[in-house]
Amino acid sequence: MKNAMTSIQELMAHPAPGLVFGPHERAKLPRRAYPTRHKSWTPINQNERGELDRLIAGAPELADLAELYAWSNGLDLFALPGPGGDEQAWALSLLPVRLWAGATAHWLPGGDCEAFLEDCPLYDHGSWRVFATFPSEGMNLVQFFSGEYESQALAGRIFCVGLDGYLGFEEEVAPNLSALMEEVVRDPAAFFDRLGFGWEVGLYGDPIEAYVADVRGHADAVSGTSAEYPS
């Protein structure tokens, strides 16, 4: 298995990344290939480093998370097209450490999503934070830092919580961050489909059909793609 940093660096090295959307009969659109991009952030600051160190203390399973956040305090991946083809959102965002607590609070007692976890005892058996988000049905990725559930350690494991995803809240997404990022980079469209991520064109769903490392010259590239990514 590649570690998380290797996968991320591979993704960031793509020369002209693009997202392909299939033909859409109801929206009267052909297959389209839009330019996309990925964004890293600045290295983690001292305060957030202290919070991360506290969370991962004594858990070697989280070394990949520590390495990634030492390099970039969050990531925005796969910029999504808006109605005019301009960027509107990111398909997957790994949040800066300072935002983890606020994102997690929605799912804790007193939060507006508290009821969704009432029948999910897994979340009562360890320390966890929402650390990544999708712009689809309130979907989030949860990283566990400690605990044990049904005789299995939870540290390192990643789950998905949201309003309308495909996976159950106790159905593991990945055993650790490295496995997660390897899957994302290997086939982003398949990864998003597995979780039930949806994008839209107008009032209609518009799932990602494929990701390409170089969209220049793609048969279905939207107008202006070559200018966006000059040779």
N, CA, C and O of each residue as an XYZ file, in Angstrom:
924
protein
N       0.830     -1.199      0.000
C       0.000      0.000      0.000
C       0.868      1.254      0.000
O       1.829      1.351      0.764
N       0.528      2.209     -0.855
C       1.216      3.489     -0.848
C       0.823      4.260      0.395
O      -0.302      4.135      0.879
N       1.764      5.075      0.925
C       1.334      5.924      2.030
C       0.583      7.135      1.478
O       0.626      7.412      0.280
N      -0.099      7.844      2.360
C      -0.979      8.923      1.932
C      -0.231     10.002      1.158
O      -0.742     10.512      0.162
N       0.969     10.356      1.601
C       1.720     11.409      0.944
C       2.105     11.014     -0.474
O       2.063     11.852     -1.375
N       2.478      9.765     -0.691
C       2.833      9.308     -2.032
C       1.651      9.456     -2.978
O       1.808      9.930     -4.103
N       0.468      9.053     -2.523
C      -0.724      9.171     -3.353
C      -1.060     10.626     -3.654
O      -1.374     10.970     -4.794
N      -0.995     11.478     -2.642
C      -1.310     12.893     -2.836
C      -0.314     13.542     -3.796
O      -0.718     14.305     -4.673
N       0.959     13.258     -3.648
C       1.953     13.845     -4.538
C       1.763     13.379     -5.975
O       2.005     14.131     -6.918
N       1.328     12.126     -6.134
C       1.016     11.617     -7.466
C      -0.136     12.409     -8.078
O      -0.081     12.784     -9.250
N      -1.167     12.662     -7.295
C      -2.326     13.420     -7.777
C      -1.929     14.841     -8.137
O      -2.322     15.350     -9.186
N      -1.150     15.485     -7.269
C      -0.762     16.872     -7.483
C       0.150     17.028     -8.705
O       0.272     18.125     -9.251
N       0.787     15.936     -9.134
C       1.707     16.000    -10.268
C       1.005     15.885    -11.618
O       1.641     16.068    -12.655
N      -0.291     15.586    -11.626
C      -1.000     15.472    -12.906
C      -0.958     16.804    -13.645
O      -1.224     17.844    -13.043
N      -0.630     16.797    -14.933
C      -0.366     18.056    -15.644
C      -1.599     18.895    -15.940
O      -1.522     20.124    -15.924
N      -2.733     18.260    -16.210
C      -3.936     19.004    -16.582
C      -5.160     18.180    -16.192
O      -5.868     17.677    -17.064
N      -5.417     18.037    -14.895
C      -6.494     17.145    -14.454
C      -7.861     17.603    -14.943
O      -8.118     18.792    -15.128
N      -8.733     16.610    -15.147
C     -10.073     16.919    -15.624
C     -11.105     15.941    -15.093
O     -10.773     14.812    -14.733
N     -12.353     16.375    -15.046
C     -13.483     15.542    -14.660
C     -14.406     15.379    -15.861
O     -14.750     16.350    -16.535
N     -14.801     14.129    -16.118
C     -15.667     13.820    -17.246
C     -17.065     13.491    -16.716
O     -17.218     12.688    -15.796
N     -18.078     14.120    -17.307
C     -19.476     13.864    -16.979
C     -20.153     13.302    -18.219
O     -19.939     13.786    -19.330
N     -20.977     12.270    -18.018
C     -21.597     11.593    -19.144
C     -22.688     12.408    -19.808
O     -23.107     13.435    -19.275
N     -23.162     11.954    -20.990
C     -24.271     12.650    -21.654
C     -25.502     12.660    -20.756
O     -25.787     11.685    -20.061
N     -26.224     13.774    -20.779
C     -27.335     13.958    -19.853
C     -28.582     14.291    -20.670
O     -28.758     15.423    -21.121
N     -29.440     13.291    -20.852
C     -30.618     13.465    -21.705
C     -31.571     14.513    -21.146
O     -32.064     15.359    -21.892
N     -31.841     14.466    -19.829
C     -32.839     15.388    -19.259
C     -32.348     16.834    -19.284
O     -33.133     17.762    -19.480
N     -31.045     17.015    -19.083
C     -30.486     18.367    -19.131
C     -30.078     18.774    -20.542
O     -29.631     19.897    -20.775
N     -30.241     17.828    -21.489
C     -29.918     18.083    -22.898
C     -28.462     18.511    -23.069
O     -28.156     19.510    -23.720
N     -27.571     17.716    -22.457
C     -26.146     17.998    -22.534
C     -25.390     16.771    -23.040
O     -25.756     15.640    -22.721
N     -24.338     16.993    -23.828
C     -23.501     15.877    -24.277
C     -22.516     15.478    -23.177
O     -22.506     16.077    -22.101
N     -21.699     14.479    -23.444
C     -20.596     14.167    -22.520
C     -19.682     15.387    -22.461
O     -19.419     16.028    -23.479
N     -19.204     15.699    -21.263
C     -18.396     16.903    -21.055
C     -17.157     16.583    -20.219
O     -17.230     15.815    -19.260
N     -16.035     17.167    -20.585
C     -14.803     17.019    -19.807
C     -14.339     18.412    -19.389
O     -13.926     19.219    -20.222
N     -14.415     18.680    -18.078
C     -14.064     19.993    -17.546
C     -12.675     19.957    -16.905
O     -12.295     18.944    -16.319
N     -11.927     21.031    -17.008
C     -10.690     21.105    -16.219
C     -11.018     21.154    -14.735
O     -12.010     21.760    -14.329
N     -10.188     20.520    -13.935
C     -10.327     20.576    -12.484
C      -8.954     20.878    -11.906
O      -7.988     21.040    -12.652
N      -8.861     20.955    -10.612
C      -7.563     21.177     -9.967
C      -7.630     20.696     -8.534
O      -8.692     20.335     -8.027
N      -6.468     20.699     -7.890
C      -6.336     20.295     -6.496
C      -5.529     21.372     -5.776
O      -4.635     21.983     -6.362
N      -5.849     21.599     -4.508
C      -5.215     22.687     -3.763
C      -4.720     22.198     -2.418
O      -5.480     21.617     -1.644
N      -3.450     22.433     -2.140
C      -2.909     22.180     -0.812
C      -2.868     23.495     -0.046
O      -2.914     24.576     -0.633
N      -2.780     23.381      1.278
C      -2.751     24.552      2.138
C      -1.374     24.729      2.757
O      -0.454     23.966      2.463
N      -1.231     25.727      3.609
C       0.047     25.969      4.261
C       0.304     24.902      5.320
O      -0.638     24.247      5.767
N       1.556     24.713      5.732
C       1.838     23.755      6.813
C       1.094     24.121      8.089
O       0.726     25.277      8.297
N       0.884     23.154      8.914
C       0.123     23.327     10.144
C       0.836     24.286     11.092
O       2.064     24.268     11.175
N       0.081     25.130     11.813
C       0.709     26.053     12.758
C       0.895     25.369     14.120
O       0.457     24.237     14.323
N       1.535     26.059     15.020
C       1.909     25.456     16.302
C       0.689     25.028     17.120
O       0.687     23.943     17.701
N      -0.339     25.863     17.172
C      -1.514     25.518     17.967
C      -2.229     24.282     17.422
O      -2.604     23.382     18.172
N      -2.405     24.260     16.119
C      -3.085     23.118     15.522
C      -2.213     21.864     15.580
O      -2.728     20.753     15.706
N      -0.913     22.039     15.490
C      -0.004     20.914     15.645
C      -0.156     20.302     17.032
O      -0.138     19.080     17.178
N      -0.307     21.142     18.046
C      -0.500     20.637     19.398
C      -1.790     19.851     19.538
O      -1.815     18.816     20.205
N      -2.870     20.331     18.913
C      -4.146     19.621     18.949
C      -4.039     18.276     18.232
O      -4.528     17.264     18.734
N      -3.405     18.264     17.068
C      -3.241     17.015     16.330
C      -2.383     16.026     17.107
O      -2.703     14.839     17.170
N      -1.297     16.508     17.697
C      -0.425     15.625     18.485
C      -1.182     15.014     19.656
O      -0.973     13.849     19.993
N      -2.062     15.797     20.276
C      -2.853     15.278     21.388
C      -3.785     14.166     20.920
O      -3.949     13.157     21.606
N      -4.386     14.348     19.769
C      -5.332     13.372     19.256
C      -4.655     12.064     18.843
O      -5.205     10.985     19.062
N      -3.472     12.156     18.250
C      -2.832     10.949     17.716
C      -1.843     10.322     18.692
O      -1.207      9.320     18.364
N      -1.703     10.892     19.881
C      -0.711     10.386     20.846
C      -0.908      8.896     21.086
O      -2.013      8.440     21.380
N       0.180      8.147     20.956
C       0.149      6.719     21.250
C      -0.539      5.879     20.194
O      -0.870      4.723     20.455
N      -0.764      6.426     19.006
C      -1.447      5.676     17.942
C      -0.589      5.682     16.680
O      -0.746      6.566     15.838
N       0.310      4.717     16.535
C       1.146      4.665     15.325
C       0.338      4.507     14.053
O       0.833      4.809     12.967
N      -0.908      4.034     14.168
C      -1.780      3.879     12.999
C      -2.087      5.216     12.334
O      -2.569      5.256     11.202
N      -1.807      6.316     13.045
C      -2.133      7.639     12.532
C      -0.919      8.414     12.047
O      -0.988      9.627     11.848
N       0.199      7.709     11.855
C       1.418      8.375     11.388
C       1.215      9.003     10.011
O       1.789     10.053      9.721
N       0.398      8.367      9.152
C       0.166      8.920      7.822
C      -0.603     10.238      7.886
O      -0.354     11.146      7.093
N      -1.531     10.338      8.824
C      -2.266     11.587      9.023
C      -1.325     12.691      9.493
O      -1.391     13.820      9.006
N      -0.455     12.363     10.438
C       0.508     13.346     10.945
C       1.432     13.835      9.836
O       1.729     15.027      9.751
N       1.886     12.918      8.989
C       2.793     13.291      7.896
C       2.104     14.217      6.900
O       2.681     15.216      6.470
N       0.879     13.885      6.538
C       0.159     14.707      5.570
C      -0.087     16.110      6.119
O       0.107     17.095      5.407
N      -0.514     16.209      7.385
C      -0.854     17.516      7.940
C       0.378     18.345      8.293
O       0.283     19.567      8.414
N       1.517     17.709      8.459
C       2.750     18.472      8.610
C       3.106     19.179      7.306
O       3.708     20.253      7.310
N       2.724     18.561      6.191
C       2.994     19.129      4.870
C       1.946     20.155      4.473
O       2.285     21.213      3.944
N       0.666     19.852      4.725
C      -0.420     20.743      4.334
C      -1.568     20.602      5.315
O      -2.090     19.505      5.511
N      -1.963     21.700      5.929
C      -3.041     21.695      6.918
C      -4.392     21.710      6.214
O      -5.143     22.682      6.288
N      -4.684     20.592      5.521
C      -5.910     20.451      4.752
C      -5.627     20.356      3.269
O      -4.552     20.731      2.801
N      -6.609     19.848      2.532
C      -6.519     19.712      1.079
C      -7.890     19.957      0.471
O      -8.906     19.608      1.072
N      -7.929     20.552     -0.711
C      -9.141     20.638     -1.510
C      -8.871     19.899     -2.815
O      -7.930     20.224     -3.539
N      -9.707     18.897     -3.113
C      -9.451     18.030     -4.256
C     -10.630     18.025     -5.221
O     -11.787     18.016     -4.801
N     -10.330     18.031     -6.506
C     -11.317     17.897     -7.578
C     -12.309     19.054     -7.587
O     -13.458     18.908     -7.170
N     -11.849     20.202     -8.068
C     -12.754     21.351     -8.214
C     -13.887     20.978     -9.164
O     -13.648     20.431    -10.240
N     -15.115     21.275     -8.763
C     -16.302     20.883     -9.512
C     -16.845     22.056    -10.329
O     -16.765     23.204     -9.891
N     -17.392     21.777    -11.503
C     -17.898     22.869    -12.346
C     -19.241     23.383    -11.882
O     -20.099     22.619    -11.441
N     -19.414     24.693    -11.986
C     -20.704     25.305    -11.736
C     -21.500     25.399    -13.027
O     -21.088     24.841    -14.043
N     -22.645     26.101    -13.008
C     -23.522     26.162    -14.185
C     -22.837     26.678    -15.441
O     -23.131     26.217    -16.544
N     -21.928     27.629    -15.281
C     -21.243     28.176    -16.448
C     -19.901     27.528    -16.726
O     -19.152     27.994    -17.584
N     -19.589     26.450    -16.005
C     -18.302     25.792    -16.175
C     -17.240     26.309    -15.221
O     -16.157     25.730    -15.131
N     -17.536     27.406    -14.498
C     -16.591     27.921    -13.511
C     -16.601     27.018    -12.274
O     -17.558     26.279    -12.043
N     -15.531     27.085    -11.487
C     -15.461     26.281    -10.273
C     -16.561     26.681     -9.298
O     -16.823     27.868     -9.099
N     -17.204     25.686     -8.693
C     -18.265     25.979     -7.739
C     -18.000     25.355     -6.369
O     -18.419     25.909     -5.352
N     -17.322     24.228     -6.325
C     -17.097     23.526     -5.064
C     -15.953     22.551     -5.263
O     -15.438     22.390     -6.370
N     -15.558     21.895     -4.163
C     -14.549     20.835     -4.208
C     -15.231     19.508     -3.910
O     -16.019     19.417     -2.969
N     -14.939     18.479     -4.697
C     -15.567     17.178     -4.480
C     -15.193     16.592     -3.125
O     -16.016     15.935     -2.487
N     -13.961     16.823     -2.679
C     -13.502     16.314     -1.385
C     -12.584     17.338     -0.743
O     -11.617     17.784     -1.360
N     -12.882     17.712      0.492
C     -12.031     18.643      1.243
C     -11.599     18.001      2.541
O     -12.439     17.604      3.348
N     -10.288     17.894      2.755
C      -9.742     17.531      4.061
C      -9.562     18.830      4.829
O      -8.792     19.700      4.421
N     -10.267     18.955      5.930
C     -10.353     20.229      6.635
C      -9.081     20.543      7.421
O      -8.402     19.625      7.880
N      -8.751     21.816      7.581
C      -7.712     22.199      8.525
C      -8.089     21.737      9.936
O      -9.272     21.664     10.266
N      -7.104     21.430     10.758
C      -7.360     20.903     12.098
C      -8.254     21.840     12.908
O      -9.060     21.379     13.716
N      -8.119     23.140     12.702
C      -8.905     24.096     13.489
C     -10.412     23.970     13.223
O     -11.216     24.445     14.025
N     -10.802     23.340     12.117
C     -12.220     23.206     11.781
C     -12.807     21.856     12.185
O     -14.016     21.657     12.067
N     -11.983     20.931     12.655
C     -12.478     19.597     12.985
C     -13.532     19.631     14.092
O     -14.577     18.991     13.971
N     -13.267     20.366     15.157
C     -14.184     20.371     16.303
C     -15.557     20.907     15.909
O     -16.577     20.339     16.300
N     -15.595     21.995     15.139
C     -16.873     22.560     14.722
C     -17.640     21.629     13.804
O     -18.859     21.507     13.924
N     -16.936     20.965     12.880
C     -17.595     20.027     11.972
C     -18.138     18.820     12.733
O     -19.172     18.259     12.369
N     -17.436     18.431     13.787
C     -17.841     17.266     14.586
C     -19.035     17.599     15.472
O     -19.873     16.734     15.726
N     -19.124     18.829     15.942
C     -20.163     19.220     16.908
C     -21.572     18.963     16.394
O     -22.479     18.721     17.191
N     -21.776     19.009     15.078
C     -23.117     18.768     14.524
C     -23.625     17.362     14.866
O     -24.832     17.133     14.932
N     -22.689     16.417     15.085
C     -23.050     15.014     15.281
C     -23.040     14.601     16.748
O     -23.373     13.460     17.070
N     -22.668     15.500     17.626
C     -22.584     15.214     19.055
C     -23.886     15.600     19.754
O     -24.710     16.297     19.162
N     -24.092     15.162     21.003
C     -25.302     15.554     21.737
C     -25.516     17.068     21.703
O     -24.606     17.840     22.006
N     -26.708     17.473     21.338
C     -27.022     18.887     21.206
C     -26.845     19.416     19.803
O     -27.309     20.514     19.496
N     -26.172     18.645     18.926
C     -25.971     19.079     17.559
C     -27.176     18.784     16.684
O     -28.017     17.959     17.043
N     -27.268     19.454     15.529
C     -28.438     19.292     14.683
C     -28.519     17.943     13.999
O     -29.574     17.594     13.468
N     -27.433     17.166     13.993
C     -27.443     15.829     13.386
C     -27.344     14.722     14.431
O     -27.115     13.562     14.088
N     -27.514     15.069     15.685
C     -27.366     14.107     16.784
C     -28.219     12.854     16.569
O     -27.750     11.745     16.823
N     -29.449     13.011     16.111
C     -30.376     11.880     16.000
C     -29.884     10.813     15.037
O     -30.247      9.644     15.170
N     -29.059     11.201     14.063
C     -28.592     10.239     13.075
C     -27.670      9.184     13.670
O     -27.527      8.102     13.100
N     -27.040      9.477     14.807
C     -26.103      8.535     15.427
C     -26.713      7.774     16.602
O     -26.007      7.042     17.297
N     -28.009      7.939     16.830
C     -28.635      7.311     18.003
C     -28.509      5.790     17.990
O     -28.370      5.178     19.049
N     -28.554      5.180     16.830
C     -28.477      3.723     16.730
C     -27.106      3.250     16.250
O     -26.980      2.181     15.653
N     -26.087      4.057     16.517
C     -24.727      3.739     16.068
C     -23.781      3.770     17.267
O     -23.075      4.758     17.468
N     -23.757      2.691     18.073
C     -22.926      2.694     19.279
C     -21.434      2.800     19.010
O     -20.676      3.160     19.910
N     -20.999      2.498     17.807
C     -19.579      2.609     17.473
C     -19.022      3.963     17.886
O     -17.898      4.051     18.380
N     -19.812      5.028     17.683
C     -19.315      6.382     17.926
C     -19.227      6.733     19.418
O     -18.754      7.810     19.781
N     -19.684      5.822     20.267
C     -19.550      6.007     21.709
C     -18.337      5.275     22.274
O     -18.107      5.301     23.483
N     -17.555      4.620     21.406
C     -16.480      3.742     21.873
C     -15.080      4.234     21.545
O     -14.117      3.471     21.634
N     -14.958      5.497     21.167
C     -13.625      6.013     20.885
C     -13.653      7.504     20.612
O     -14.714      8.124     20.548
N     -12.474      8.060     20.452
C     -12.325      9.481     20.122
C     -12.291      9.628     18.599
O     -11.567      8.902     17.918
N     -13.069     10.560     18.074
C     -13.131     10.737     16.625
C     -13.439     12.194     16.286
O     -13.919     12.961     17.120
N     -13.150     12.544     15.046
C     -13.462     13.871     14.538
C     -13.913     13.763     13.084
O     -13.411     12.923     12.336
N     -14.847     14.601     12.688
C     -15.107     14.830     11.271
C     -13.914     15.601     10.721
O     -13.609     16.695     11.194
N     -13.240     15.035      9.726
C     -12.033     15.687      9.207
C     -12.100     15.968      7.705
O     -11.191     16.583      7.149
N     -13.169     15.522      7.049
C     -13.282     15.752      5.609
C     -14.762     15.879      5.239
O     -15.625     15.284      5.885
N     -15.042     16.657      4.198
C     -16.419     16.915      3.800
C     -16.575     16.808      2.289
O     -15.615     16.952      1.532
N     -17.817     16.552      1.870
C     -18.214     16.547      0.470
C     -19.382     17.523      0.315
O     -20.153     17.693      1.258
N     -19.535     18.167     -0.843
C     -20.677     19.071     -1.042
C     -21.899     18.305     -1.525
O     -22.536     18.705     -2.500
N     -22.230     17.218     -0.859
C     -23.312     16.351     -1.305
C     -24.012     15.756     -0.103
O     -23.414     14.968      0.630
N     -25.272     16.117      0.118
C     -26.105     15.519      1.156
C     -25.470     15.546      2.547
O     -25.653     14.609      3.323
N     -24.738     16.590      2.866
C     -24.140     16.712      4.186
C     -23.172     15.601      4.528
O     -23.023     15.257      5.700
N     -22.505     15.027      3.527
C     -21.618     13.891      3.764
C     -20.281     14.332      4.353
O     -19.713     15.352      3.964
N     -19.793     13.527      5.308
C     -18.527     13.803      5.988
C     -17.760     12.514      6.193
O     -18.352     11.440      6.292
N     -16.432     12.620      6.257
C     -15.597     11.498      6.656
C     -15.162     11.687      8.095
O     -14.783     12.784      8.505
N     -15.222     10.601      8.861
C     -14.853     10.585     10.272
C     -13.554      9.800     10.442
O     -13.423      8.683      9.942
N     -12.600     10.393     11.150
C     -11.348      9.719     11.496
C     -11.369      9.357     12.978
O     -11.599     10.215     13.830
N     -11.126      8.070     13.282
C     -11.021      7.645     14.674
C      -9.577      7.735     15.144
O      -8.640      7.449     14.399
N      -9.423      8.142     16.411
C      -8.101      8.295     17.015
C      -7.829      7.277     18.115
O      -6.676      7.037     18.472
N      -8.882      6.684     18.647
C      -8.709      5.726     19.745
C      -9.973      4.911     19.886
O     -10.979      5.179     19.230
N      -9.912      3.905     20.755
C     -11.095      3.134     21.104
C     -11.101      1.730     20.545
O     -10.225      1.338     19.775
N     -12.111      0.985     20.952
C     -12.293     -0.392     20.497
C     -13.785     -0.678     20.402
O     -14.567     -0.250     21.251
N     -14.171     -1.405     19.358
C     -15.581     -1.728     19.153
C     -15.685     -3.133     18.566
O     -15.051     -3.445     17.558
N     -16.484     -3.963     19.201
C     -16.650     -5.355     18.780
C     -15.300     -6.039     18.613
O     -15.042     -6.731     17.628
N     -14.443     -5.817     19.619
C     -13.118     -6.443     19.725
C     -12.141     -5.996     18.636
O     -11.134     -6.664     18.401
N     -12.425     -4.883     17.974
C     -11.509     -4.357     16.970
C     -11.101     -2.931     17.331
O     -11.939     -2.103     17.687
N      -9.797     -2.656     17.232
C      -9.306     -1.311     17.494
C      -9.864     -0.337     16.461
O     -10.037     -0.688     15.294
N     -10.143      0.881     16.900
C     -10.721      1.892     16.022
C      -9.695      2.890     15.490
O      -9.943      3.520     14.463
N      -8.565      3.053     16.148
C      -7.595      4.079     15.756
C      -7.174      3.896     14.298
O      -6.791      2.805     13.876
N      -7.256      4.997     13.541
C      -6.885      4.983     12.139
C      -8.048      4.769     11.201
O      -7.992      5.207     10.052
N      -9.098      4.111     11.648
C     -10.196      3.744     10.757
C     -11.055      4.959     10.391
O     -11.189      5.902     11.170
N     -11.628      4.909      9.192
C     -12.379      6.038      8.644
C     -13.773      5.565      8.252
O     -13.937      4.514      7.633
N     -14.779      6.367      8.624
C     -16.172      6.063      8.343
C     -16.824      7.287      7.695
O     -16.242      8.370      7.657
N     -18.046      7.089      7.186
C     -18.766      8.174      6.524
C     -20.093      8.408      7.223
O     -20.850      7.467      7.458
N     -20.376      9.655      7.555
C     -21.679     10.039      8.085
C     -22.246     11.125      7.185
O     -21.508     11.969      6.676
N     -23.556     11.101      6.990
C     -24.179     12.089      6.125
C     -25.675     11.888      6.096
O     -26.209     11.035      6.804
N     -26.343     12.663      5.289
C     -27.791     12.629      5.270
C     -28.346     11.601      4.290
O     -29.461     11.114      4.476
N     -27.587     11.263      3.251
C     -28.145     10.367      2.244
C     -27.067      9.651      1.448
O     -27.189      9.527      0.230
N     -26.019      9.179      2.102
C     -24.991      8.418      1.404
C     -25.404      6.970      1.227
O     -26.460      6.556      1.704
N     -24.566      6.194      0.536
C     -24.855      4.783      0.316
C     -24.430      3.911      1.481
O     -25.049      2.878      1.733
N     -23.386      4.304      2.197
C     -22.819      3.457      3.231
C     -23.514      3.666      4.571
O     -23.962      4.769      4.887
N     -23.598      2.595      5.353
C     -24.058      2.728      6.720
C     -23.027      3.438      7.559
O     -21.837      3.406      7.246
N     -23.476      4.088      8.635
C     -22.571      4.884      9.459
C     -21.512      4.029     10.153
O     -20.479      4.554     10.570
N     -21.748      2.723     10.286
C     -20.770      1.831     10.906
C     -20.076      0.945      9.873
O     -19.416     -0.032     10.225
N     -20.230      1.290      8.608
C     -19.577      0.559      7.516
C     -18.275      1.277      7.162
O     -18.287      2.422      6.710
N     -17.169      0.596      7.371
C     -15.861      1.227      7.212
C     -15.629      1.691      5.775
O     -15.882      0.951      4.824
N     -15.149      2.913      5.632
C     -14.741      3.441      4.333
C     -13.326      2.991      4.009
O     -13.045      2.557      2.892
N     -12.427      3.097      4.998
C     -11.032      2.702      4.805
C     -10.410      2.391      6.162
O     -10.816      2.969      7.171
N      -9.426      1.481      6.203
C      -8.796      1.157      7.472
C      -7.858      2.247      7.976
O      -7.521      2.276      9.159
N      -7.434      3.146      7.085
C      -6.541      4.243      7.469
C      -6.494      5.260      6.330
O      -7.060      5.044      5.259
N      -5.808      6.370      6.587
C      -5.757      7.445      5.601
C      -5.014      7.024      4.344
O      -5.388      7.426      3.242
N      -3.965      6.220      4.492
C      -3.207      5.792      3.314
C      -4.073      4.976      2.372
O      -4.035      5.180      1.158
N      -4.858      4.050      2.922
C      -5.754      3.251      2.088
C      -6.803      4.124      1.427
O      -7.152      3.913      0.265
N      -7.310      5.111      2.170
C      -8.306      6.028      1.615
C      -7.740      6.780      0.426
O      -8.351      6.796     -0.642
N      -6.574      7.408      0.595
C      -6.027      8.230     -0.468
C      -5.576      7.394     -1.654
O      -5.632      7.858     -2.793
N      -5.133      6.178     -1.407
C      -4.768      5.311     -2.524
C      -5.999      5.008     -3.384
O      -5.919      5.019     -4.612
N      -7.131      4.739     -2.737
C      -8.361      4.476     -3.484
C      -8.830      5.712     -4.235
O      -9.236      5.621     -5.394
N      -8.776      6.862     -3.583
C      -9.204      8.108     -4.225
C      -8.387      8.375     -5.479
O      -8.944      8.723     -6.519
N      -7.085      8.216     -5.391
C      -6.213      8.536     -6.520
C      -6.302      7.473     -7.612
O      -6.204      7.794     -8.797
N      -6.487      6.219     -7.228
C      -6.554      5.140     -8.224
C      -7.743      5.321     -9.163
O      -7.597      5.150    -10.373
N      -8.919      5.665     -8.628
C     -10.114      5.836     -9.463
C     -11.096      6.745     -8.727
O     -12.003      6.260     -8.049
N     -10.920      8.055     -8.856
C     -11.785      8.980     -8.112
C     -13.268      8.784     -8.391
O     -14.077      8.831     -7.464
N     -13.641      8.566     -9.640
C     -15.054      8.419     -9.960
C     -15.664      7.215     -9.258
O     -16.785      7.290     -8.754
N     -14.928      6.101     -9.223
C     -15.422      4.900     -8.547
C     -15.525      5.129     -7.044
O     -16.466      4.649     -6.412
N     -14.579      5.851     -6.467
C     -14.626      6.153     -5.042
C     -15.863      6.978     -4.699
O     -16.590      6.641     -3.765
N     -16.107      8.046     -5.439
C     -17.263      8.889     -5.154
C     -18.567      8.120     -5.362
O     -19.527      8.306     -4.614
N     -18.601      7.266     -6.370
C     -19.799      6.470     -6.616
C     -20.053      5.499     -5.459
O     -21.203      5.289     -5.072
N     -19.001      4.912     -4.911
C     -19.150      3.962     -3.809
C     -19.785      4.616     -2.592
O     -20.559      3.980     -1.877
N     -19.463      5.883     -2.351
C     -20.009      6.576     -1.191
C     -21.377      7.196     -1.446
O     -22.048      7.620     -0.505
N     -21.793      7.252     -2.692
C     -23.073      7.880     -2.997
C     -22.987      9.371     -3.194
O     -23.989     10.078     -3.079
N     -21.784      9.863     -3.494
C     -21.602     11.292     -3.769
C     -22.345     11.657     -5.050
O     -22.295     10.912     -6.029
N     -23.028     12.787     -5.049
C     -23.705     13.247     -6.247
C     -23.420     14.706     -6.528
O     -23.356     15.516     -5.602
N     -23.250     15.049     -7.778
C     -23.154     16.437     -8.199
C     -24.388     16.719     -9.042
O     -25.188     15.810     -9.266
N     -24.569     17.932     -9.511
C     -25.796     18.247    -10.227
C     -25.533     19.210    -11.373
O     -24.573     19.980    -11.369
N     -26.411     19.137    -12.336
C     -26.461     20.126    -13.405
C     -27.900     20.626    -13.413
O     -28.823     19.863    -13.701
N     -28.093     21.899    -13.098
C     -29.444     22.414    -12.930
C     -30.151     21.698    -11.798
O     -29.657     21.683    -10.670
N     -31.309     21.098    -12.082
C     -32.076     20.385    -11.064
C     -31.807     18.886    -11.071
O     -32.465     18.141    -10.345
N     -30.858     18.434    -11.874
C     -30.674     17.005    -12.085
C     -29.331     16.512    -11.528
O     -28.344     17.247    -11.500
N     -29.325     15.271    -11.094
C     -28.074     14.651    -10.692
C     -27.142     14.495    -11.876
O     -27.587     14.275    -13.002
N     -25.858     14.609    -11.624
C     -24.860     14.565    -12.698
C     -23.592     13.890    -12.161
O     -22.614     14.575    -11.862
N     -23.595     12.566    -12.034
C     -22.454     11.882    -11.420
C     -21.185     11.998    -12.260
O     -21.240     12.073    -13.487
N     -20.062     12.010    -11.587
C     -18.770     12.023    -12.266
C     -18.579     10.679    -12.967
O     -18.675      9.627    -12.335
N     -18.310     10.715    -14.259
C     -18.100      9.485    -15.021
C     -16.657      9.013    -14.940
O     -16.394      7.813    -14.858
N     -15.716      9.965    -14.963
C     -14.296      9.595    -14.957
C     -13.443     10.791    -14.569
O     -13.873     11.941    -14.651
N     -12.241     10.494    -14.151
C     -11.213     11.510    -13.904
C     -10.067     11.217    -14.853
O      -9.708     10.059    -15.062
N      -9.490     12.267    -15.430
C      -8.329     12.090    -16.311
C      -7.191     12.971    -15.826
O      -7.409     14.094    -15.372
N      -5.977     12.452    -15.927
C      -4.800     13.188    -15.474
C      -4.432     14.325    -16.412
O      -3.791     15.291    -15.999
N      -4.840     14.211    -17.693
C      -4.539     15.255    -18.682
C      -5.749     15.392    -19.595
O      -5.973     14.553    -20.467
N      -6.527     16.450    -19.393
C      -7.765     16.649    -20.140
C      -7.538     17.376    -21.462
O      -8.461     17.499    -22.268
N      -6.327     17.856    -21.687
C      -6.030     18.556    -22.935
C      -6.192     17.597    -24.114
O      -5.647     16.494    -24.110
N      -6.928     18.020    -25.094
C      -7.136     17.174    -26.257
C      -8.219     16.124    -26.072
O      -8.489     15.355    -26.994
N      -8.844     16.074    -24.909
C      -9.928     15.113    -24.696
C     -11.059     15.407    -25.690
O     -11.385     16.567    -25.945
N     -11.649     14.346    -26.245
C     -12.666     14.515    -27.283
C     -13.860     15.328    -26.810
O     -14.537     15.960    -27.620
N     -14.129     15.319    -25.499
C     -15.314     16.002    -24.973
C     -14.967     17.217    -24.113
O     -15.787     17.678    -23.320
N     -13.755     17.728    -24.275
C     -13.325     18.881    -23.478
C     -14.204     20.090    -23.780
O     -14.482     20.394    -24.940
N     -14.637     20.774    -22.725
C     -15.460     21.966    -22.917
C     -14.610     23.082    -23.494
O     -13.385     23.068    -23.381
N     -15.267     24.040    -24.107
C     -14.572     25.168    -24.711
C     -13.722     25.889    -23.675
O     -14.170     26.146    -22.558
N     -12.501     26.211    -24.054
C     -11.602     26.946    -23.167
C     -10.657     26.075    -22.375
O      -9.780     26.596    -21.688
N     -10.807     24.751    -22.448
C      -9.937     23.866    -21.659
C      -8.486     24.001    -22.070
O      -7.600     24.021    -21.216
N      -8.230     24.094    -23.350
C      -6.851     24.197    -23.809
C      -6.204     25.503    -23.324
O      -5.018     25.538    -22.997
N      -7.011     26.573    -23.285
C      -6.480     27.844    -22.768
C      -6.195     27.751    -21.283
O      -5.239     28.353    -20.793
N      -7.022     26.996    -20.555
C      -6.822     26.841    -19.116
C      -5.527     26.078    -18.832
O      -4.813     26.375    -17.874
N      -5.243     25.097    -19.674
C      -4.047     24.277    -19.508
C      -3.208     24.368    -20.780
O      -3.260     23.462    -21.611
N      -2.447     25.426    -20.947
C      -1.636     25.549    -22.178
C      -0.570     24.459    -22.224
O      -0.085     24.005    -21.187
N      -0.223     24.059    -23.404
C       0.794     23.016    -23.607
C       2.167     23.530    -23.177
O       3.155     22.802    -23.270
